[in-house]
């Protein structure tokens, strides 16, 4: 299943990054780098989905992407290696 969720990437004063979602306040994860924090989102989302199921709560309806045959608008963070 595909889900489209807004994420907030916040740098931490001690280093690293925290990711939260205004749509799913229970989704919280972190990483030492942007890449690590973003890669941890999948596990955090799976935990939130499981918790919602255990509690009998429905996920927000606009999160679920039902049609994967059409184009999907996606914004993400991508890092590159700068060429000197």
C-alpha positions, 0 to 999 in steps of 0.5 A: 500500500502506498501512503502520501503523508506530509513530513516535517524534517527538523534539524536538532541542536545536538546534531541529526534530524527529527521527522514528524508529521502534522497529519499523524502526530504519533509518527516520530523518527530521527537519524544522524543524517537526512538520508538516515532520518528519511529511511526510518520513516517507513518503519515509523509509519508501519508502527503507527499503522499497526497502532491505529489498527490495534486501537480500531482507529482509521487512518486519515482517508486522504493518506491512502494512494489508491490509484498507482496507475496515474501520476502522483505528485511527490516532493522529497529531499534529495542530496547530491555530491557536489562536484568541485 
